[in-house]
Structures are given as C-alpha cells and as structure tokens.
Amino acid sequence: MLTELLEVSSTDVPYLMACAYLNARGTRVWTQSGWANKSSDPYKKREILWPEHLRATGTDPMLIAENLCLEMFDAFGFKQVVK
C-alpha cells in the first residue's frame, strides 16, 4: 500500500505514517511457527496505536511497512513476523 501511494501521488516528499487499529478487543492473530500452528490470546485493549514513522525523501517505504508489521505482532506477544 505504501509503494502504491508513492506511485499514484507521483511525489517523493517526506511522509508521516500513523496507524491505528480500532475495535481491536477480542482479535486473535493466527500464525504458523515451524511445526506448530497457533493463535494468540484475544487482545484485551480497545485499540492498537502504532508509533508514528517518518518516511524521508527517497527512502524505501517497505522498511516502514516491515516495522509496522513487527510492532503489530509485538502487540500480540509474537517476537517476529512468521513467513
């Protein structure tokens, strides 16, 4: 989504990325980890607010996307994004 935003806007200016997941209470995250499949415990808070990320001019937006994804997984107690 971040890459498409840059392509559609045809601009290469700094962007401040802010994300929020509203109504998060009760959400579970499913993951496959090695030989075991599991889901997280239900999330207890109402929302998840990610720290803001600044995308500087000319930098790769995928670094921000990966950081946002890792922060989401950390919110549910996972240590890494399982691929």
The first five atom37 places (N, CA, C, CB, O) and aatype in JSON, in Angstrom:
{
  "aatype": [12, 10, 16, 6, 10, 10, 6, 19, 15, 15, 16, 3, 19, 14, 18, 10, 12, 0, 4, 0, 18, 10, 2, 0, 1, 7, 16, 1, 19, 17, 16, 5, 15, 7, 17, 0, 2, 11, 15, 15, 3, 14, 18, 11, 11, 1, 6, 9, 10, 17, 14, 6, 8, 10, 1, 0, 16, 7, 16, 3, 14, 12, 10, 9, 0, 6, 2, 10, 4, 10, 6, 12, 13, 3, 0, 13, 7, 13, 11, 5, 19, 19, 11],
  "atom_mask": [
    [1, 1, 1, 1, 1],
    [1, 1, 1, 1, 1],
    [1, 1, 1, 1, 1],
    [1, 1, 1, 1, 1],
    [1, 1, 1, 1, 1],
    [1, 1, 1, 1, 1],
    [1, 1, 1, 1, 1],
    [1, 1, 1, 1, 1],
    [1, 1, 1, 1, 1],
    [1, 1, 1, 1, 1],
    [1, 1, 1, 1, 1],
    [1, 1, 1, 1, 1],
    [1, 1, 1, 1, 1],
    [1, 1, 1, 1, 1],
    [1, 1, 1, 1, 1],
    [1, 1, 1, 1, 1],
    [1, 1, 1, 1, 1],
    [1, 1, 1, 1, 1],
    [1, 1, 1, 1, 1],
    [1, 1, 1, 1, 1],
    [1, 1, 1, 1, 1],
    [1, 1, 1, 1, 1],
    [1, 1, 1, 1, 1],
    [1, 1, 1, 1, 1],
    [1, 1, 1, 1, 1],
    [1, 1, 1, 0, 1],
    [1, 1, 1, 1, 1],
    [1, 1, 1, 1, 1],
    [1, 1, 1, 1, 1],
    [1, 1, 1, 1, 1],
    [1, 1, 1, 1, 1],
    [1, 1, 1, 1, 1],
    [1, 1, 1, 1, 1],
    [1, 1, 1, 0, 1],
    [1, 1, 1, 1, 1],
    [1, 1, 1, 1, 1],
    [1, 1, 1, 1, 1],
    [1, 1, 1, 1, 1],
    [1, 1, 1, 1, 1],
    [1, 1, 1, 1, 1],
    [1, 1, 1, 1, 1],
    [1, 1, 1, 1, 1],
    [1, 1, 1, 1, 1],
    [1, 1, 1, 1, 1],
    [1, 1, 1, 1, 1],
    [1, 1, 1, 1, 1],
    [1, 1, 1, 1, 1],
    [1, 1, 1, 1, 1],
    [1, 1, 1, 1, 1],
    [1, 1, 1, 1, 1],
    [1, 1, 1, 1, 1],
    [1, 1, 1, 1, 1],
    [1, 1, 1, 1, 1],
    [1, 1, 1, 1, 1],
    [1, 1, 1, 1, 1],
    [1, 1, 1, 1, 1],
    [1, 1, 1, 1, 1],
    [1, 1, 1, 0, 1],
    [1, 1, 1, 1, 1],
    [1, 1, 1, 1, 1],
    [1, 1, 1, 1, 1],
    [1, 1, 1, 1, 1],
    [1, 1, 1, 1, 1],
    [1, 1, 1, 1, 1],
    [1, 1, 1, 1, 1],
    [1, 1, 1, 1, 1],
    [1, 1, 1, 1, 1],
    [1, 1, 1, 1, 1],
    [1, 1, 1, 1, 1],
    [1, 1, 1, 1, 1],
    [1, 1, 1, 1, 1],
    [1, 1, 1, 1, 1],
    [1, 1, 1, 1, 1],
    [1, 1, 1, 1, 1],
    [1, 1, 1, 1, 1],
    [1, 1, 1, 1, 1],
    [1, 1, 1, 0, 1],
    [1, 1, 1, 1, 1],
    [1, 1, 1, 1, 1],
    [1, 1, 1, 1, 1],
    [1, 1, 1, 1, 1],
    [1, 1, 1, 1, 1],
    [1, 1, 1, 1, 1]
  ],
  "atom_positions": [
    [[0.83, -1.18, 0.0], [0.0, 0.0, 0.0], [0.88, 1.26, 0.0], [-0.94, -0.01, 1.21], [0.57, 2.24, -0.68]],
    [[1.97, 1.21, 0.76], [2.85, 2.38, 0.81], [3.5, 2.65, -0.55], [3.93, 2.19, 1.88], [3.6, 3.8, -0.98]],
    [[3.92, 1.6, -1.21], [4.55, 1.75, -2.52], [3.55, 2.32, -3.52], [5.09, 0.4, -3.03], [3.89, 3.21, -4.3]],
    [[2.31, 1.83, -3.49], [1.28, 2.34, -4.41], [0.97, 3.8, -4.13], [0.01, 1.5, -4.29], [0.73, 4.57, -5.06]],
    [[0.97, 4.2, -2.87], [0.73, 5.6, -2.52], [1.76, 6.49, -3.19], [0.77, 5.79, -0.99], [1.42, 7.54, -3.75]],
    [[3.02, 6.1, -3.14], [4.07, 6.9, -3.76], [3.93, 6.92, -5.28], [5.45, 6.36, -3.37], [4.15, 7.96, -5.9]],
    [[3.56, 5.79, -5.88], [3.4, 5.73, -7.34], [2.22, 6.58, -7.81], [3.21, 4.29, -7.8], [2.34, 7.32, -8.78]],
    [[1.09, 6.47, -7.12], [-0.11, 7.21, -7.52], [0.07, 8.71, -7.32], [-1.32, 6.72, -6.74], [-0.36, 9.5, -8.16]],
    [[0.7, 9.1, -6.22], [0.86, 10.53, -5.94], [1.94, 11.17, -6.8], [1.18, 10.74, -4.47], [1.97, 12.39, -6.96]],
    [[2.84, 10.35, -7.35], [3.95, 10.85, -8.17], [4.77, 11.9, -7.44], [3.42, 11.43, -9.48], [5.3, 12.83, -8.05]],
    [[4.87, 11.74, -6.14], [5.67, 12.68, -5.35], [6.69, 11.89, -4.55], [4.79, 13.54, -4.42], [6.49, 10.72, -4.24]],
    [[7.78, 12.54, -4.23], [8.8, 11.93, -3.4], [9.14, 12.9, -2.28], [10.08, 11.55, -4.24], [10.26, 13.39, -2.18]],
    [[8.15, 13.15, -1.47], [8.32, 14.07, -0.34], [8.27, 13.25, 0.95], [7.21, 15.19, -0.34], [7.86, 12.09, 0.93]],
    [[8.68, 13.83, 2.06], [8.58, 13.09, 3.32], [7.11, 12.8, 3.66], [9.24, 13.88, 4.48], [6.23, 13.63, 3.43]],
    [[6.87, 11.62, 4.22], [5.54, 11.24, 4.68], [5.61, 10.86, 6.14], [4.96, 10.07, 3.83], [6.58, 10.23, 6.57]],
    [[4.6, 11.24, 6.9], [4.48, 10.8, 8.29], [3.4, 9.72, 8.31], [4.14, 12.01, 9.26], [2.23, 10.0, 8.03]],
    [[3.78, 8.5, 8.66], [2.85, 7.38, 8.68], [2.34, 7.16, 10.09], [3.53, 6.09, 8.14], [3.12, 7.02, 11.03]],
    [[1.04, 7.14, 10.23], [0.41, 6.87, 11.53], [-0.67, 5.82, 11.3], [-0.2, 8.18, 12.17], [-1.46, 5.91, 10.36]],
    [[-0.71, 4.81, 12.18], [-1.68, 3.73, 12.02], [-2.4, 3.47, 13.33], [-0.99, 2.46, 11.52], [-1.82, 3.59, 14.41]],
    [[-3.66, 3.11, 13.22], [-4.45, 2.72, 14.38], [-5.36, 1.57, 13.98], [-5.28, 3.93, 14.93], [-5.93, 1.57, 12.88]],
    [[-5.5, 0.61, 14.85], [-6.44, -0.49, 14.66], [-7.52, -0.31, 15.71], [-5.73, -1.92, 14.77], [-7.3, -0.59, 16.89]],
    [[-8.67, 0.16, 15.28], [-9.79, 0.42, 16.19], [-10.59, -0.86, 16.41], [-10.69, 1.53, 15.63], [-10.57, -1.76, 15.58]],
    [[-11.28, -0.94, 17.53], [-12.09, -2.11, 17.88], [-11.26, -3.4, 17.87], [-13.28, -2.24, 16.91], [-11.7, -4.43, 17.35]],
    [[-10.08, -3.34, 18.43], [-9.16, -4.48, 18.41], [-9.49, -5.52, 19.47], [-7.74, -4.0, 18.61], [-9.03, -6.66, 19.38]],
    [[-10.27, -5.16, 20.47], [-10.57, -6.09, 21.56], [-11.14, -7.4, 21.02], [-11.54, -5.45, 22.56], [-12.08, -7.4, 20.22]],
    [[-10.56, -8.5, 21.48], [-11.03, -9.82, 21.07], [-10.35, -10.37, 19.83], [0.0, 0.0, 0.0], [-10.54, -11.54, 19.49]],
    [[-9.54, -9.56, 19.15], [-8.85, -10.01, 17.94], [-7.79, -11.05, 18.31], [-8.2, -8.82, 17.21], [-7.1, -10.94, 19.32]],
    [[-7.68, -12.06, 17.46], [-6.62, -13.07, 17.6], [-5.78, -13.04, 16.33], [-7.22, -14.51, 17.86], [-6.29, -12.77, 15.25]],
    [[-4.49, -13.33, 16.47], [-3.6, -13.41, 15.32], [-3.21, -14.87, 15.14], [-2.34, -12.51, 15.51], [-2.75, -15.51, 16.08]],
    [[-3.38, -15.4, 13.94], [-3.06, -16.79, 13.61], [-1.66, -16.82, 12.99], [-4.12, -17.41, 12.64], [-1.32, -15.98, 12.16]],
    [[-0.87, -17.79, 13.39], [0.48, -17.9, 12.84], [0.87, -19.37, 12.68], [1.49, -17.18, 13.74], [0.37, -20.24, 13.39]],
    [[1.76, -19.61, 11.76], [2.36, -20.93, 11.59], [3.81, -20.8, 12.02], [2.24, -21.46, 10.11], [4.56, -20.0, 11.45]],
    [[4.2, -21.55, 13.0], [5.54, -21.46, 13.56], [6.19, -22.84, 13.53], [5.51, -20.88, 15.0], [5.89, -23.69, 14.37]],
    [[7.07, -23.05, 12.56], [7.73, -24.35, 12.45], [6.72, -25.44, 12.23], [0.0, 0.0, 0.0], [6.05, -25.47, 11.19]],
    [[6.58, -26.34, 13.16], [5.65, -27.47, 13.04], [4.35, -27.23, 13.79], [6.3, -28.74, 13.54], [3.46, -28.08, 13.78]],
    [[4.22, -26.08, 14.45], [3.02, -25.82, 15.25], [2.23, -24.64, 14.68], [3.4, -25.55, 16.72], [2.81, -23.63, 14.28]],
    [[0.92, -24.77, 14.64], [0.03, -23.67, 14.28], [-0.62, -23.19, 15.57], [-1.04, -24.09, 13.21], [-1.0, -24.01, 16.41]],
    [[-0.76, -21.89, 15.72], [-1.39, -21.39, 16.93], [-1.99, -20.01, 16.69], [-0.37, -21.34, 18.08], [-1.69, -19.36, 15.69]],
    [[-2.82, -19.6, 17.6], [-3.35, -18.25, 17.55], [-3.05, -17.59, 18.89], [-4.88, -18.23, 17.24], [-2.87, -18.25, 19.91]],
    [[-3.0, -16.28, 18.86], [-2.71, -15.53, 20.07], [-3.93, -15.55, 21.0], [-2.32, -14.09, 19.74], [-5.03, -15.92, 20.59]],
    [[-3.72, -15.16, 22.23], [-4.84, -14.93, 23.12], [-5.62, -13.73, 22.6], [-4.36, -14.69, 24.6], [-5.05, -12.9, 21.89]],
    [[-6.89, -13.61, 22.92], [-7.65, -12.43, 22.46], [-7.01, -11.15, 23.0], [-9.13, -12.53, 22.91], [-6.64, -11.07, 24.17]],
    [[-6.9, -10.17, 22.12], [-6.33, -8.88, 22.52], [-7.3, -8.2, 23.48], [-6.05, -7.98, 21.27], [-8.51, -8.24, 23.27]],
    [[-6.78, -7.59, 24.54], [-7.64, -7.07, 25.6], [-7.95, -5.58, 25.49], [-7.02, -7.34, 26.91], [-8.94, -5.11, 26.04]],
    [[-7.1, -4.83, 24.8], [-7.31, -3.38, 24.72], [-8.28, -3.04, 23.59], [-5.97, -2.65, 24.52], [-8.48, -3.83, 22.67]],
    [[-8.87, -1.83, 23.67], [-9.83, -1.39, 22.66], [-9.2, -1.12, 21.31], [-10.53, -0.17, 23.13], [-9.82, -1.37, 20.27]],
    [[-7.98, -0.61, 21.32], [-7.35, -0.24, 20.07], [-5.84, -0.44, 20.16], [-7.68, 1.22, 19.71], [-5.27, -0.52, 21.25]],
    [[-5.22, -0.51, 19.01], [-3.76, -0.57, 18.92], [-3.32, 0.69, 18.18], [-3.26, -1.89, 18.19], [-3.76, 0.95, 17.06]],
    [[-2.46, 1.46, 18.81], [-1.89, 2.65, 18.18], [-0.41, 2.4, 17.94], [-2.11, 3.93, 19.07], [0.34, 2.12, 18.87]],
    [[0.0, 2.51, 16.69], [1.4, 2.31, 16.35], [2.14, 3.63, 16.52], [1.55, 1.77, 14.91], [1.55, 4.7, 16.39]],
    [[3.45, 3.56, 16.82], [4.24, 4.79, 16.82], [4.27, 5.39, 15.41], [5.7, 4.52, 17.32], [4.18, 4.66, 14.42]],
    [[4.38, 6.69, 15.31], [4.46, 7.34, 14.01], [5.83, 7.08, 13.39], [4.19, 8.87, 14.13], [6.84, 7.02, 14.09]],
    [[5.84, 6.92, 12.08], [7.08, 6.69, 11.35], [7.23, 7.77, 10.29], [7.11, 5.26, 10.71], [6.26, 8.09, 9.59]],
    [[8.42, 8.32, 10.17], [8.7, 9.32, 9.14], [9.4, 8.64, 7.98], [9.56, 10.48, 9.7], [10.44, 8.01, 8.15]],
    [[8.82, 8.76, 6.81], [9.46, 8.26, 5.59], [10.14, 9.45, 4.94], [8.43, 7.57, 4.62], [9.47, 10.34, 4.41]],
    [[11.46, 9.46, 4.99], [12.22, 10.57, 4.42], [12.22, 10.48, 2.9], [13.66, 10.58, 4.98], [12.02, 9.4, 2.34]],
    [[12.46, 11.58, 2.25], [12.52, 11.63, 0.8], [13.52, 10.62, 0.28], [12.88, 13.04, 0.31], [14.66, 10.57, 0.74]],
    [[13.1, 9.8, -0.68], [13.99, 8.85, -1.34], [14.22, 7.55, -0.61], [0.0, 0.0, 0.0], [14.95, 6.7, -1.11]],
    [[13.62, 7.36, 0.57], [13.86, 6.11, 1.29], [12.81, 5.07, 0.92], [13.85, 6.35, 2.81], [11.72, 5.4, 0.44]],
    [[13.15, 3.82, 1.15], [12.28, 2.69, 0.81], [11.11, 2.61, 1.79], [13.09, 1.36, 0.83], [11.34, 2.46, 2.99]],
    [[9.86, 2.71, 1.32], [8.71, 2.64, 2.23], [8.51, 1.25, 2.83], [7.46, 3.05, 1.5], [7.8, 1.11, 3.83]],
    [[9.12, 0.22, 2.24], [8.94, -1.13, 2.77], [9.58, -1.29, 4.15], [9.54, -2.15, 1.8], [9.14, -2.14, 4.93]],
    [[10.59, -0.51, 4.46], [11.18, -0.56, 5.8], [10.15, -0.14, 6.85], [12.43, 0.34, 5.89], [10.07, -0.74, 7.92]],
    [[9.37, 0.89, 6.53], [8.31, 1.32, 7.44], [7.23, 0.25, 7.53], [7.7, 2.67, 6.96], [6.75, -0.05, 8.62]],
    [[6.85, -0.33, 6.41], [5.82, -1.38, 6.42], [6.25, -2.55, 7.28], [5.52, -1.85, 4.99], [5.45, -3.08, 8.05]],
    [[7.51, -2.97, 7.17], [8.01, -4.08, 7.97], [8.01, -3.72, 9.45], [9.42, -4.47, 7.52], [7.65, -4.55, 10.29]],
    [[8.4, -2.49, 9.79], [8.39, -2.06, 11.19], [6.97, -2.03, 11.75], [9.04, -0.68, 11.33], [6.75, -2.46, 12.88]],
    [[6.02, -1.53, 10.97], [4.63, -1.51, 11.43], [4.11, -2.93, 11.67], [3.73, -0.8, 10.39], [3.4, -3.18, 12.65]],
    [[4.48, -3.86, 10.78], [4.04, -5.24, 10.92], [4.67, -5.86, 12.18], [4.42, -6.06, 9.67], [3.98, -6.54, 12.94]],
    [[5.95, -5.64, 12.4], [6.6, -6.17, 13.6], [5.98, -5.59, 14.87], [8.1, -5.86, 13.56], [5.82, -6.31, 15.86]],
    [[5.64, -4.31, 14.84], [5.01, -3.69, 16.01], [3.63, -4.29, 16.27], [4.89, -2.18, 15.81], [3.24, -4.45, 17.43]],
    [[2.9, -4.63, 15.2], [1.61, -5.28, 15.39], [1.79, -6.65, 16.03], [0.87, -5.41, 14.05], [1.09, -7.0, 16.98]],
    [[2.73, -7.42, 15.51], [2.98, -8.74, 16.09], [3.43, -8.63, 17.54], [4.02, -9.5, 15.26], [3.05, -9.45, 18.37]],
    [[4.24, -7.62, 17.84], [4.69, -7.41, 19.22], [3.5, -7.11, 20.13], [5.71, -6.27, 19.28], [3.5, -7.51, 21.29]],
    [[2.5, -6.41, 19.6], [1.31, -6.1, 20.4], [0.6, -7.37, 20.84], [0.34, -5.22, 19.59], [-0.04, -7.39, 21.9]],
    [[0.7, -8.44, 20.04], [0.05, -9.7, 20.37], [1.01, -10.7, 21.02], [-0.54, -10.31, 19.12], [0.64, -11.85, 21.26]],
    [[2.24, -10.27, 21.31], [3.18, -11.12, 22.02], [4.07, -11.96, 21.15], [0.0, 0.0, 0.0], [4.84, -12.77, 21.68]],
    [[4.01, -11.82, 19.82], [4.92, -12.56, 18.96], [6.23, -11.81, 18.85], [4.3, -12.77, 17.56], [6.26, -10.59, 18.97]],
    [[7.31, -12.52, 18.63], [8.64, -11.91, 18.58], [9.08, -11.56, 17.17], [9.64, -12.83, 19.21], [9.98, -10.75, 17.0]],
    [[8.46, -12.15, 16.16], [8.85, -11.88, 14.78], [7.68, -12.16, 13.86], [10.08, -12.73, 14.37], [6.71, -12.81, 14.25]],
    [[7.78, -11.66, 12.64], [6.78, -11.96, 11.62], [7.13, -13.33, 11.05], [6.75, -10.85, 10.5], [8.23, -13.53, 10.53]],
    [[6.21, -14.26, 11.13], [6.44, -15.62, 10.64], [6.07, -15.65, 9.17], [5.62, -16.68, 11.45], [4.97, -15.24, 8.8]],
    [[6.97, -16.13, 8.33], [6.73, -16.16, 6.88], [6.44, -17.57, 6.44], [7.93, -15.61, 6.1], [6.2, -17.81, 5.26]]
  ]
}
